Amino acid sequence: EAYEPVATPEKFPTSAKDVELKFTRIGKEFSGYWREPGGEWKLVGKFTGNYPETVQAGIIACNTAEPITVEFAYVKLLPVK
């Protein structure tokens, strides 16, 4: 499918150097969240995708305005409880 951003940085401003990300999938609905370390999770957005029950997924950082440096650490994949 085509890339379409769920949100933009302008919608979720922060001066934090580090943030935590969480992505969930329930059925066909995918949701993304973020928070400053130890803070409350904030919903970034949701979308519905017609993907099979098993799908390969990954995390990317994308900025079309200028180069950025990003590091992902402590990535965990967990089943929904």
mmCIF file of the N, C-alpha and C atoms, coordinates in Angstrom:
data_MODEL
# 
_entry.id   MODEL 
# 
loop_
_atom_site.group_PDB 
_atom_site.id 
_atom_site.type_symbol 
_atom_site.label_atom_id 
_atom_site.label_alt_id 
_atom_site.label_comp_id 
_atom_site.label_asym_id 
_atom_site.label_entity_id 
_atom_site.label_seq_id 
_atom_site.pdbx_PDB_ins_code 
_atom_site.Cartn_x 
_atom_site.Cartn_y 
_atom_site.Cartn_z 
_atom_site.occupancy 
_atom_site.B_iso_or_equiv 
_atom_site.pdbx_formal_charge 
_atom_site.auth_seq_id 
_atom_site.auth_comp_id 
_atom_site.auth_asym_id 
_atom_site.auth_atom_id 
_atom_site.pdbx_PDB_model_num 
ATOM 1   N N  . GLU A 1 1  ? 0.835  -1.183  0.000  1.00 0.00 ? 1  GLU A N  1 
ATOM 2   C CA . GLU A 1 1  ? 0.000  0.000   0.000  1.00 0.00 ? 1  GLU A CA 1 
ATOM 3   C C  . GLU A 1 1  ? 0.874  1.239   0.000  1.00 0.00 ? 1  GLU A C  1 
ATOM 4   N N  . ALA A 1 2  ? 0.312  2.380   -0.261 1.00 0.00 ? 2  ALA A N  1 
ATOM 5   C CA . ALA A 1 2  ? 1.049  3.628   -0.342 1.00 0.00 ? 2  ALA A CA 1 
ATOM 6   C C  . ALA A 1 2  ? 1.351  4.192   1.042  1.00 0.00 ? 2  ALA A C  1 
ATOM 7   N N  . TYR A 1 3  ? 2.480  4.886   1.149  1.00 0.00 ? 3  TYR A N  1 
ATOM 8   C CA . TYR A 1 3  ? 2.849  5.542   2.407  1.00 0.00 ? 3  TYR A CA 1 
ATOM 9   C C  . TYR A 1 3  ? 2.011  6.792   2.592  1.00 0.00 ? 3  TYR A C  1 
ATOM 10  N N  . GLU A 1 4  ? 1.346  6.878   3.721  1.00 0.00 ? 4  GLU A N  1 
ATOM 11  C CA . GLU A 1 4  ? 0.606  8.075   4.099  1.00 0.00 ? 4  GLU A CA 1 
ATOM 12  C C  . GLU A 1 4  ? 0.861  8.309   5.576  1.00 0.00 ? 4  GLU A C  1 
ATOM 13  N N  . PRO A 1 5  ? 1.397  9.475   5.958  1.00 0.00 ? 5  PRO A N  1 
ATOM 14  C CA . PRO A 1 5  ? 1.664  9.704   7.377  1.00 0.00 ? 5  PRO A CA 1 
ATOM 15  C C  . PRO A 1 5  ? 0.381  9.719   8.195  1.00 0.00 ? 5  PRO A C  1 
ATOM 16  N N  . VAL A 1 6  ? 0.429  9.106   9.368  1.00 0.00 ? 6  VAL A N  1 
ATOM 17  C CA . VAL A 1 6  ? -0.703 9.112   10.288 1.00 0.00 ? 6  VAL A CA 1 
ATOM 18  C C  . VAL A 1 6  ? -0.722 10.427  11.051 1.00 0.00 ? 6  VAL A C  1 
ATOM 19  N N  . ALA A 1 7  ? 0.456  11.020  11.263 1.00 0.00 ? 7  ALA A N  1 
ATOM 20  C CA . ALA A 1 7  ? 0.564  12.283  11.999 1.00 0.00 ? 7  ALA A CA 1 
ATOM 21  C C  . ALA A 1 7  ? 1.818  13.016  11.542 1.00 0.00 ? 7  ALA A C  1 
ATOM 22  N N  . THR A 1 8  ? 1.934  14.265  11.938 1.00 0.00 ? 8  THR A N  1 
ATOM 23  C CA . THR A 1 8  ? 3.116  15.068  11.642 1.00 0.00 ? 8  THR A CA 1 
ATOM 24  C C  . THR A 1 8  ? 3.660  15.631  12.951 1.00 0.00 ? 8  THR A C  1 
ATOM 25  N N  . PRO A 1 9  ? 4.939  16.018  12.997 1.00 0.00 ? 9  PRO A N  1 
ATOM 26  C CA . PRO A 1 9  ? 5.519  16.542  14.238 1.00 0.00 ? 9  PRO A CA 1 
ATOM 27  C C  . PRO A 1 9  ? 4.789  17.777  14.778 1.00 0.00 ? 9  PRO A C  1 
ATOM 28  N N  . GLU A 1 10 ? 4.204  18.554  13.908 1.00 0.00 ? 10 GLU A N  1 
ATOM 29  C CA . GLU A 1 10 ? 3.495  19.753  14.348 1.00 0.00 ? 10 GLU A CA 1 
ATOM 30  C C  . GLU A 1 10 ? 2.319  19.408  15.268 1.00 0.00 ? 10 GLU A C  1 
ATOM 31  N N  . LYS A 1 11 ? 1.728  18.247  15.085 1.00 0.00 ? 11 LYS A N  1 
ATOM 32  C CA . LYS A 1 11 ? 0.588  17.839  15.913 1.00 0.00 ? 11 LYS A CA 1 
ATOM 33  C C  . LYS A 1 11 ? 1.010  17.377  17.301 1.00 0.00 ? 11 LYS A C  1 
ATOM 34  N N  . PHE A 1 12 ? 2.293  17.007  17.465 1.00 0.00 ? 12 PHE A N  1 
ATOM 35  C CA . PHE A 1 12 ? 2.775  16.456  18.729 1.00 0.00 ? 12 PHE A CA 1 
ATOM 36  C C  . PHE A 1 12 ? 4.123  17.067  19.097 1.00 0.00 ? 12 PHE A C  1 
ATOM 37  N N  . PRO A 1 13 ? 4.145  18.370  19.370 1.00 0.00 ? 13 PRO A N  1 
ATOM 38  C CA . PRO A 1 13 ? 5.431  19.019  19.671 1.00 0.00 ? 13 PRO A CA 1 
ATOM 39  C C  . PRO A 1 13 ? 6.013  18.545  21.004 1.00 0.00 ? 13 PRO A C  1 
ATOM 40  N N  . THR A 1 14 ? 7.330  18.443  21.046 1.00 0.00 ? 14 THR A N  1 
ATOM 41  C CA . THR A 1 14 ? 8.038  18.097  22.282 1.00 0.00 ? 14 THR A CA 1 
ATOM 42  C C  . THR A 1 14 ? 9.470  18.592  22.167 1.00 0.00 ? 14 THR A C  1 
ATOM 43  N N  . SER A 1 15 ? 10.049 18.914  23.283 1.00 0.00 ? 15 SER A N  1 
ATOM 44  C CA . SER A 1 15 ? 11.471 19.274  23.309 1.00 0.00 ? 15 SER A CA 1 
ATOM 45  C C  . SER A 1 15 ? 12.295 18.132  23.899 1.00 0.00 ? 15 SER A C  1 
ATOM 46  N N  . ALA A 1 16 ? 11.639 17.004  24.169 1.00 0.00 ? 16 ALA A N  1 
ATOM 47  C CA . ALA A 1 16 ? 12.322 15.843  24.758 1.00 0.00 ? 16 ALA A CA 1 
ATOM 48  C C  . ALA A 1 16 ? 13.367 15.288  23.797 1.00 0.00 ? 16 ALA A C  1 
ATOM 49  N N  . LYS A 1 17 ? 14.509 14.913  24.339 1.00 0.00 ? 17 LYS A N  1 
ATOM 50  C CA . LYS A 1 17 ? 15.554 14.294  23.524 1.00 0.00 ? 17 LYS A CA 1 
ATOM 51  C C  . LYS A 1 17 ? 15.199 12.845  23.199 1.00 0.00 ? 17 LYS A C  1 
ATOM 52  N N  . ASP A 1 18 ? 14.526 12.168  24.142 1.00 0.00 ? 18 ASP A N  1 
ATOM 53  C CA . ASP A 1 18 ? 14.116 10.777  23.957 1.00 0.00 ? 18 ASP A CA 1 
ATOM 54  C C  . ASP A 1 18 ? 12.609 10.668  24.114 1.00 0.00 ? 18 ASP A C  1 
ATOM 55  N N  . VAL A 1 19 ? 12.000 9.837   23.297 1.00 0.00 ? 19 VAL A N  1 
ATOM 56  C CA . VAL A 1 19 ? 10.580 9.522   23.433 1.00 0.00 ? 19 VAL A CA 1 
ATOM 57  C C  . VAL A 1 19 ? 10.408 8.019   23.272 1.00 0.00 ? 19 VAL A C  1 
ATOM 58  N N  . GLU A 1 20 ? 9.306  7.507   23.792 1.00 0.00 ? 20 GLU A N  1 
ATOM 59  C CA . GLU A 1 20 ? 8.986  6.092   23.666 1.00 0.00 ? 20 GLU A CA 1 
ATOM 60  C C  . GLU A 1 20 ? 7.829  5.952   22.687 1.00 0.00 ? 20 GLU A C  1 
ATOM 61  N N  . LEU A 1 21 ? 7.882  4.906   21.879 1.00 0.00 ? 21 LEU A N  1 
ATOM 62  C CA . LEU A 1 21 ? 6.854  4.641   20.874 1.00 0.00 ? 21 LEU A CA 1 
ATOM 63  C C  . LEU A 1 21 ? 6.191  3.303   21.161 1.00 0.00 ? 21 LEU A C  1 
ATOM 64  N N  . LYS A 1 22 ? 4.906  3.216   20.853 1.00 0.00 ? 22 LYS A N  1 
ATOM 65  C CA . LYS A 1 22 ? 4.175  1.953   21.001 1.00 0.00 ? 22 LYS A CA 1 
ATOM 66  C C  . LYS A 1 22 ? 3.223  1.824   19.819 1.00 0.00 ? 22 LYS A C  1 
ATOM 67  N N  . PHE A 1 23 ? 3.190  0.643   19.239 1.00 0.00 ? 23 PHE A N  1 
ATOM 68  C CA . PHE A 1 23 ? 2.297  0.366   18.127 1.00 0.00 ? 23 PHE A CA 1 
ATOM 69  C C  . PHE A 1 23 ? 1.478  -0.871  18.466 1.00 0.00 ? 23 PHE A C  1 
ATOM 70  N N  . THR A 1 24 ? 0.190  -0.817  18.200 1.00 0.00 ? 24 THR A N  1 
ATOM 71  C CA . THR A 1 24 ? -0.673 -1.960  18.476 1.00 0.00 ? 24 THR A CA 1 
ATOM 72  C C  . THR A 1 24 ? -1.474 -2.318  17.234 1.00 0.00 ? 24 THR A C  1 
ATOM 73  N N  . ARG A 1 25 ? -1.880 -3.567  17.211 1.00 0.00 ? 25 ARG A N  1 
ATOM 74  C CA . ARG A 1 25 ? -2.779 -4.030  16.157 1.00 0.00 ? 25 ARG A CA 1 
ATOM 75  C C  . ARG A 1 25 ? -3.849 -4.876  16.803 1.00 0.00 ? 25 ARG A C  1 
ATOM 76  N N  . ILE A 1 26 ? -5.091 -4.508  16.574 1.00 0.00 ? 26 ILE A N  1 
ATOM 77  C CA . ILE A 1 26 ? -6.231 -5.301  17.024 1.00 0.00 ? 26 ILE A CA 1 
ATOM 78  C C  . ILE A 1 26 ? -7.096 -5.518  15.793 1.00 0.00 ? 26 ILE A C  1 
ATOM 79  N N  . GLY A 1 27 ? -7.136 -6.761  15.326 1.00 0.00 ? 27 GLY A N  1 
ATOM 80  C CA . GLY A 1 27 ? -7.847 -7.054  14.083 1.00 0.00 ? 27 GLY A CA 1 
ATOM 81  C C  . GLY A 1 27 ? -7.180 -6.333  12.923 1.00 0.00 ? 27 GLY A C  1 
ATOM 82  N N  . LYS A 1 28 ? -7.917 -5.490  12.244 1.00 0.00 ? 28 LYS A N  1 
ATOM 83  C CA . LYS A 1 28 ? -7.375 -4.745  11.105 1.00 0.00 ? 28 LYS A CA 1 
ATOM 84  C C  . LYS A 1 28 ? -6.992 -3.318  11.469 1.00 0.00 ? 28 LYS A C  1 
ATOM 85  N N  . GLU A 1 29 ? -7.184 -2.956  12.761 1.00 0.00 ? 29 GLU A N  1 
ATOM 86  C CA . GLU A 1 29 ? -6.895 -1.588  13.178 1.00 0.00 ? 29 GLU A CA 1 
ATOM 87  C C  . GLU A 1 29 ? -5.502 -1.486  13.811 1.00 0.00 ? 29 GLU A C  1 
ATOM 88  N N  . PHE A 1 30 ? -4.697 -0.570  13.287 1.00 0.00 ? 30 PHE A N  1 
ATOM 89  C CA . PHE A 1 30 ? -3.359 -0.305  13.775 1.00 0.00 ? 30 PHE A CA 1 
ATOM 90  C C  . PHE A 1 30 ? -3.378 1.058   14.469 1.00 0.00 ? 30 PHE A C  1 
ATOM 91  N N  . SER A 1 31 ? -2.719 1.152   15.634 1.00 0.00 ? 31 SER A N  1 
ATOM 92  C CA . SER A 1 31 ? -2.673 2.406   16.383 1.00 0.00 ? 31 SER A CA 1 
ATOM 93  C C  . SER A 1 31 ? -1.235 2.702   16.774 1.00 0.00 ? 31 SER A C  1 
ATOM 94  N N  . GLY A 1 32 ? -0.888 3.982   16.807 1.00 0.00 ? 32 GLY A N  1 
ATOM 95  C CA . GLY A 1 32 ? 0.438  4.417   17.229 1.00 0.00 ? 32 GLY A CA 1 
ATOM 96  C C  . GLY A 1 32 ? 0.327  5.373   18.401 1.00 0.00 ? 32 GLY A C  1 
ATOM 97  N N  . TYR A 1 33 ? 1.258  5.242   19.357 1.00 0.00 ? 33 TYR A N  1 
ATOM 98  C CA . TYR A 1 33 ? 1.275  6.069   20.554 1.00 0.00 ? 33 TYR A CA 1 
ATOM 99  C C  . TYR A 1 33 ? 2.699  6.563   20.806 1.00 0.00 ? 33 TYR A C  1 
ATOM 100 N N  . TRP A 1 34 ? 2.831  7.643   21.559 1.00 0.00 ? 34 TRP A N  1 
ATOM 101 C CA . TRP A 1 34 ? 4.142  8.111   21.993 1.00 0.00 ? 34 TRP A CA 1 
ATOM 102 C C  . TRP A 1 34 ? 4.017  8.706   23.389 1.00 0.00 ? 34 TRP A C  1 
ATOM 103 N N  . ARG A 1 35 ? 5.153  8.803   24.066 1.00 0.00 ? 35 ARG A N  1 
ATOM 104 C CA . ARG A 1 35 ? 5.206  9.472   25.365 1.00 0.00 ? 35 ARG A CA 1 
ATOM 105 C C  . ARG A 1 35 ? 6.643  9.846   25.672 1.00 0.00 ? 35 ARG A C  1 
ATOM 106 N N  . GLU A 1 36 ? 6.804  10.852  26.518 1.00 0.00 ? 36 GLU A N  1 
ATOM 107 C CA . GLU A 1 36 ? 8.110  11.116  27.080 1.00 0.00 ? 36 GLU A CA 1 
ATOM 108 C C  . GLU A 1 36 ? 8.334  10.033  28.125 1.00 0.00 ? 36 GLU A C  1 
ATOM 109 N N  . PRO A 1 37 ? 9.579  9.610   28.371 1.00 0.00 ? 37 PRO A N  1 
ATOM 110 C CA . PRO A 1 37 ? 9.825  8.509   29.304 1.00 0.00 ? 37 PRO A CA 1 
ATOM 111 C C  . PRO A 1 37 ? 9.108  8.715   30.648 1.00 0.00 ? 37 PRO A C  1 
ATOM 112 N N  . GLY A 1 38 ? 8.321  7.718   31.042 1.00 0.00 ? 38 GLY A N  1 
ATOM 113 C CA . GLY A 1 38 ? 7.581  7.760   32.291 1.00 0.00 ? 38 GLY A CA 1 
ATOM 114 C C  . GLY A 1 38 ? 6.268  8.511   32.231 1.00 0.00 ? 38 GLY A C  1 
ATOM 115 N N  . GLY A 1 39 ? 5.969  9.158   31.094 1.00 0.00 ? 39 GLY A N  1 
ATOM 116 C CA . GLY A 1 39 ? 4.732  9.917   30.953 1.00 0.00 ? 39 GLY A CA 1 
ATOM 117 C C  . GLY A 1 39 ? 3.569  9.045   30.533 1.00 0.00 ? 39 GLY A C  1 
ATOM 118 N N  . GLU A 1 40 ? 2.458  9.686   30.241 1.00 0.00 ? 40 GLU A N  1 
ATOM 119 C CA . GLU A 1 40 ? 1.268  8.960   29.789 1.00 0.00 ? 40 GLU A CA 1 
ATOM 120 C C  . GLU A 1 40 ? 1.302  8.789   28.278 1.00 0.00 ? 40 GLU A C  1 
ATOM 121 N N  . TRP A 1 41 ? 0.794  7.640   27.813 1.00 0.00 ? 41 TRP A N  1 
ATOM 122 C CA . TRP A 1 41 ? 0.742  7.377   26.374 1.00 0.00 ? 41 TRP A CA 1 
ATOM 123 C C  . TRP A 1 41 ? -0.247 8.322   25.710 1.00 0.00 ? 41 TRP A C  1 
ATOM 124 N N  . LYS A 1 42 ? 0.152  8.879   24.556 1.00 0.00 ? 42 LYS A N  1 
ATOM 125 C CA . LYS A 1 42 ? -0.705 9.775   23.776 1.00 0.00 ? 42 LYS A CA 1 
ATOM 126 C C  . LYS A 1 42 ? -0.939 9.135   22.413 1.00 0.00 ? 42 LYS A C  1 
ATOM 127 N N  . LEU A 1 43 ? -2.193 9.034   22.027 1.00 0.00 ? 43 LEU A N  1 
ATOM 128 C CA . LEU A 1 43 ? -2.529 8.443   20.732 1.00 0.00 ? 43 LEU A CA 1 
ATOM 129 C C  . LEU A 1 43 ? -2.077 9.373   19.616 1.00 0.00 ? 43 LEU A C  1 
ATOM 130 N N  . VAL A 1 44 ? -1.298 8.841   18.696 1.00 0.00 ? 44 VAL A N  1 
ATOM 131 C CA . VAL A 1 44 ? -0.861 9.604   17.526 1.00 0.00 ? 44 VAL A CA 1 
ATOM 132 C C  . VAL A 1 44 ? -1.908 9.492   16.430 1.00 0.00 ? 44 VAL A C  1 
ATOM 133 N N  . GLY A 1 45 ? -2.372 8.271   16.187 1.00 0.00 ? 45 GLY A N  1 
ATOM 134 C CA . GLY A 1 45 ? -3.358 8.060   15.148 1.00 0.00 ? 45 GLY A CA 1 
ATOM 135 C C  . GLY A 1 45 ? -3.654 6.590   14.963 1.00 0.00 ? 45 GLY A C  1 
ATOM 136 N N  . LYS A 1 46 ? -4.683 6.333   14.168 1.00 0.00 ? 46 LYS A N  1 
ATOM 137 C CA . LYS A 1 46 ? -5.113 4.973   13.853 1.00 0.00 ? 46 LYS A CA 1 
ATOM 138 C C  . LYS A 1 46 ? -5.337 4.858   12.355 1.00 0.00 ? 46 LYS A C  1 
ATOM 139 N N  . PHE A 1 47 ? -5.210 3.662   11.856 1.00 0.00 ? 47 PHE A N  1 
ATOM 140 C CA . PHE A 1 47 ? -5.639 3.394   10.483 1.00 0.00 ? 47 PHE A CA 1 
ATOM 141 C C  . PHE A 1 47 ? -6.048 1.941   10.375 1.00 0.00 ? 47 PHE A C  1 
ATOM 142 N N  . THR A 1 48 ? -6.869 1.676   9.408  1.00 0.00 ? 48 THR A N  1 
ATOM 143 C CA . THR A 1 48 ? -7.323 0.322   9.157  1.00 0.00 ? 48 THR A CA 1 
ATOM 144 C C  . THR A 1 48 ? -6.633 -0.169  7.894  1.00 0.00 ? 48 THR A C  1 
ATOM 145 N N  . GLY A 1 49 ? -6.025 -1.344  7.990  1.00 0.00 ? 49 GLY A N  1 
ATOM 146 C CA . GLY A 1 49 ? -5.328 -1.919  6.854  1.00 0.00 ? 49 GLY A CA 1 
ATOM 147 C C  . GLY A 1 49 ? -5.838 -3.316  6.575  1.00 0.00 ? 49 GLY A C  1 
ATOM 148 N N  . ASN A 1 50 ? -5.904 -3.661  5.336  1.00 0.00 ? 50 ASN A N  1 
ATOM 149 C CA . ASN A 1 50 ? -6.383 -4.978  4.927  1.00 0.00 ? 50 ASN A CA 1 
ATOM 150 C C  . ASN A 1 50 ? -5.200 -5.928  4.780  1.00 0.00 ? 50 ASN A C  1 
ATOM 151 N N  . TYR A 1 51 ? -4.470 -6.130  5.884  1.00 0.00 ? 51 TYR A N  1 
ATOM 152 C CA . TYR A 1 51 ? -3.289 -6.986  5.880  1.00 0.00 ? 51 TYR A CA 1 
ATOM 153 C C  . TYR A 1 51 ? -3.645 -8.358  6.441  1.00 0.00 ? 51 TYR A C  1 
ATOM 154 N N  . PRO A 1 52 ? -2.894 -9.393  6.050  1.00 0.00 ? 52 PRO A N  1 
ATOM 155 C CA . PRO A 1 52 ? -3.140 -10.716 6.628  1.00 0.00 ? 52 PRO A CA 1 
ATOM 156 C C  . PRO A 1 52 ? -2.818 -10.704 8.122  1.00 0.00 ? 52 PRO A C  1 
ATOM 157 N N  . GLU A 1 53 ? -3.225 -11.765 8.828  1.00 0.00 ? 53 GLU A N  1 
ATOM 158 C CA . GLU A 1 53 ? -3.004 -11.820 10.276 1.00 0.00 ? 53 GLU A CA 1 
ATOM 159 C C  . GLU A 1 53 ? -1.526 -11.775 10.640 1.00 0.00 ? 53 GLU A C  1 
ATOM 160 N N  . THR A 1 54 ? -0.676 -12.331 9.798  1.00 0.00 ? 54 THR A N  1 
ATOM 161 C CA . THR A 1 54 ? 0.762  -12.224 10.030 1.00 0.00 ? 54 THR A CA 1 
ATOM 162 C C  . THR A 1 54 ? 1.336  -11.307 8.963  1.00 0.00 ? 54 THR A C  1 
ATOM 163 N N  . VAL A 1 55 ? 2.086  -10.334 9.406  1.00 0.00 ? 55 VAL A N  1 
ATOM 164 C CA . VAL A 1 55 ? 2.671  -9.364  8.487  1.00 0.00 ? 55 VAL A CA 1 
ATOM 165 C C  . VAL A 1 55 ? 4.002  -8.903  9.062  1.00 0.00 ? 55 VAL A C  1 
ATOM 166 N N  . GLN A 1 56 ? 4.978  -8.672  8.191  1.00 0.00 ? 56 GLN A N  1 
ATOM 167 C CA . GLN A 1 56 ? 6.251  -8.142  8.647  1.00 0.00 ? 56 GLN A CA 1 
ATOM 168 C C  . GLN A 1 56 ? 6.091  -6.642  8.853  1.00 0.00 ? 56 GLN A C  1 
ATOM 169 N N  . ALA A 1 57 ? 6.651  -6.143  9.936  1.00 0.00 ? 57 ALA A N  1 
ATOM 170 C CA . ALA A 1 57 ? 6.536  -4.725  10.260 1.00 0.00 ? 57 ALA A CA 1 
ATOM 171 C C  . ALA A 1 57 ? 7.890  -4.197  10.695 1.00 0.00 ? 57 ALA A C  1 
ATOM 172 N N  . GLY A 1 58 ? 8.045  -2.890  10.605 1.00 0.00 ? 58 GLY A N  1 
ATOM 173 C CA . GLY A 1 58 ? 9.291  -2.262  11.029 1.00 0.00 ? 58 GLY A CA 1 
ATOM 174 C C  . GLY A 1 58 ? 9.056  -0.831  11.440 1.00 0.00 ? 58 GLY A C  1 
ATOM 175 N N  . ILE A 1 59 ? 10.090 -0.208  11.944 1.00 0.00 ? 59 ILE A N  1 
ATOM 176 C CA . ILE A 1 59 ? 10.029 1.177   12.390 1.00 0.00 ? 59 ILE A CA 1 
ATOM 177 C C  . ILE A 1 59 ? 11.004 1.979   11.538 1.00 0.00 ? 59 ILE A C  1 
ATOM 178 N N  . ILE A 1 60 ? 10.555 3.126   11.056 1.00 0.00 ? 60 ILE A N  1 
ATOM 179 C CA . ILE A 1 60 ? 11.433 4.010   10.299 1.00 0.00 ? 60 ILE A CA 1 
ATOM 180 C C  . ILE A 1 60 ? 11.315 5.421   10.851 1.00 0.00 ? 60 ILE A C  1 
ATOM 181 N N  . ALA A 1 61 ? 12.309 6.227   10.572 1.00 0.00 ? 61 ALA A N  1 
ATOM 182 C CA . ALA A 1 61 ? 12.251 7.659   10.859 1.00 0.00 ? 61 ALA A CA 1 
ATOM 183 C C  . ALA A 1 61 ? 12.313 8.357   9.511  1.00 0.00 ? 61 ALA A C  1 
ATOM 184 N N  . CYS A 1 62 ? 11.413 9.275   9.285  1.00 0.00 ? 62 CYS A N  1 
ATOM 185 C CA . CYS A 1 62 ? 11.329 9.937   7.985  1.00 0.00 ? 62 CYS A CA 1 
ATOM 186 C C  . CYS A 1 62 ? 11.143 11.434  8.199  1.00 0.00 ? 62 CYS A C  1 
ATOM 187 N N  . ASN A 1 63 ? 11.961 12.218  7.541  1.00 0.00 ? 63 ASN A N  1 
ATOM 188 C CA . ASN A 1 63 ? 11.840 13.668  7.599  1.00 0.00 ? 63 ASN A CA 1 
ATOM 189 C C  . ASN A 1 63 ? 12.112 14.187  6.201  1.00 0.00 ? 63 ASN A C  1 
ATOM 190 N N  . THR A 1 64 ? 11.158 14.839  5.611  1.00 0.00 ? 64 THR A N  1 
ATOM 191 C CA . THR A 1 64 ? 11.335 15.314  4.235  1.00 0.00 ? 64 THR A CA 1 
ATOM 192 C C  . THR A 1 64 ? 11.950 16.705  4.175  1.00 0.00 ? 64 THR A C  1 
ATOM 193 N N  . ALA A 1 65 ? 12.097 17.384  5.324  1.00 0.00 ? 65 ALA A N  1 
ATOM 194 C CA . ALA A 1 65 ? 12.604 18.754  5.325  1.00 0.00 ? 65 ALA A CA 1 
ATOM 195 C C  . ALA A 1 65 ? 14.123 18.830  5.430  1.00 0.00 ? 65 ALA A C  1 
ATOM 196 N N  . GLU A 1 66 ? 14.712 18.041  6.307  1.00 0.00 ? 66 GLU A N  1 
ATOM 197 C CA . GLU A 1 66 ? 16.157 18.092  6.524  1.00 0.00 ? 66 GLU A CA 1 
ATOM 198 C C  . GLU A 1 66 ? 16.615 16.774  7.138  1.00 0.00 ? 66 GLU A C  1 
ATOM 199 N N  . PRO A 1 67 ? 17.916 16.479  7.054  1.00 0.00 ? 67 PRO A N  1 
ATOM 200 C CA . PRO A 1 67 ? 18.417 15.230  7.629  1.00 0.00 ? 67 PRO A CA 1 
ATOM 201 C C  . PRO A 1 67 ? 18.194 15.181  9.145  1.00 0.00 ? 67 PRO A C  1 
ATOM 202 N N  . ILE A 1 68 ? 17.942 13.984  9.659  1.00 0.00 ? 68 ILE A N  1 
ATOM 203 C CA . ILE A 1 68 ? 17.779 13.779  11.094 1.00 0.00 ? 68 ILE A CA 1 
ATOM 204 C C  . ILE A 1 68 ? 18.595 12.562  11.509 1.00 0.00 ? 68 ILE A C  1 
ATOM 205 N N  . THR A 1 69 ? 18.967 12.522  12.779 1.00 0.00 ? 69 THR A N  1 
ATOM 206 C CA . THR A 1 69 ? 19.658 11.369  13.343 1.00 0.00 ? 69 THR A CA 1 
ATOM 207 C C  . THR A 1 69 ? 18.707 10.694  14.309 1.00 0.00 ? 69 THR A C  1 
ATOM 208 N N  . VAL A 1 70 ? 18.531 9.395   14.141 1.00 0.00 ? 70 VAL A N  1 
ATOM 209 C CA . VAL A 1 70 ? 17.590 8.646   14.967 1.00 0.00 ? 70 VAL A CA 1 
ATOM 210 C C  . VAL A 1 70 ? 18.248 7.352   15.411 1.00 0.00 ? 70 VAL A C  1 
ATOM 211 N N  . GLU A 1 71 ? 17.953 6.946   16.634 1.00 0.00 ? 71 GLU A N  1 
ATOM 212 C CA . GLU A 1 71 ? 18.406 5.659   17.143 1.00 0.00 ? 71 GLU A CA 1 
ATOM 213 C C  . GLU A 1 71 ? 17.226 4.973   17.807 1.00 0.00 ? 71 GLU A C  1 
ATOM 214 N N  . PHE A 1 72 ? 16.982 3.730   17.431 1.00 0.00 ? 72 PHE A N  1 
ATOM 215 C CA . PHE A 1 72 ? 15.938 2.937   18.056 1.00 0.00 ? 72 PHE A CA 1 
ATOM 216 C C  . PHE A 1 72 ? 16.616 1.949   19.003 1.00 0.00 ? 72 PHE A C  1 
ATOM 217 N N  . ALA A 1 73 ? 16.104 1.851   20.219 1.00 0.00 ? 73 ALA A N  1 
ATOM 218 C CA . ALA A 1 73 ? 16.678 0.936   21.200 1.00 0.00 ? 73 ALA A CA 1 
ATOM 219 C C  . ALA A 1 73 ? 15.557 0.264   21.977 1.00 0.00 ? 73 ALA A C  1 
ATOM 220 N N  . TYR A 1 74 ? 15.846 -0.883  22.543 1.00 0.00 ? 74 TYR A N  1 
ATOM 221 C CA . TYR A 1 74 ? 14.903 -1.608  23.388 1.00 0.00 ? 74 TYR A CA 1 
ATOM 222 C C  . TYR A 1 74 ? 13.612 -1.933  22.642 1.00 0.00 ? 74 TYR A C  1 
ATOM 223 N N  . VAL A 1 75 ? 13.707 -2.417  21.440 1.00 0.00 ? 75 VAL A N  1 
ATOM 224 C CA . VAL A 1 75 ? 12.536 -2.791  20.659 1.00 0.00 ? 75 VAL A CA 1 
ATOM 225 C C  . VAL A 1 75 ? 12.058 -4.153  21.132 1.00 0.00 ? 75 VAL A C  1 
ATOM 226 N N  . LYS A 1 76 ? 10.765 -4.248  21.471 1.00 0.00 ? 76 LYS A N  1 
ATOM 227 C CA . LYS A 1 76 ? 10.160 -5.503  21.923 1.00 0.00 ? 76 LYS A CA 1 
ATOM 228 C C  . LYS A 1 76 ? 8.917  -5.775  21.096 1.00 0.00 ? 76 LYS A C  1 
ATOM 229 N N  . LEU A 1 77 ? 8.704  -7.016  20.751 1.00 0.00 ? 77 LEU A N  1 
ATOM 230 C CA . LEU A 1 77 ? 7.476  -7.453  20.102 1.00 0.00 ? 77 LEU A CA 1 
ATOM 231 C C  . LEU A 1 77 ? 6.735  -8.343  21.071 1.00 0.00 ? 77 LEU A C  1 
ATOM 232 N N  . LEU A 1 78 ? 5.503  -7.960  21.405 1.00 0.00 ? 78 LEU A N  1 
ATOM 233 C CA . LEU A 1 78 ? 4.724  -8.696  22.390 1.00 0.00 ? 78 LEU A CA 1 
ATOM 234 C C  . LEU A 1 78 ? 3.338  -9.005  21.856 1.00 0.00 ? 78 LEU A C  1 
ATOM 235 N N  . PRO A 1 79 ? 2.760  -10.140 22.259 1.00 0.00 ? 79 PRO A N  1 
ATOM 236 C CA . PRO A 1 79 ? 1.379  -10.430 21.859 1.00 0.00 ? 79 PRO A CA 1 
ATOM 237 C C  . PRO A 1 79 ? 0.414  -9.548  22.652 1.00 0.00 ? 79 PRO A C  1 
ATOM 238 N N  . VAL A 1 80 ? -0.732 -9.257  22.067 1.00 0.00 ? 80 VAL A N  1 
ATOM 239 C CA . VAL A 1 80 ? -1.766 -8.494  22.761 1.00 0.00 ? 80 VAL A CA 1 
ATOM 240 C C  . VAL A 1 80 ? -2.340 -9.374  23.858 1.00 0.00 ? 80 VAL A C  1 
ATOM 241 N N  . LYS A 1 81 ? -2.528 -8.809  25.019 1.00 0.00 ? 81 LYS A N  1 
ATOM 242 C CA . LYS A 1 81 ? -3.076 -9.584  26.149 1.00 0.00 ? 81 LYS A CA 1 
ATOM 243 C C  . LYS A 1 81 ? -4.534 -9.317  26.320 1.00 0.00 ? 81 LYS A C  1 
# 
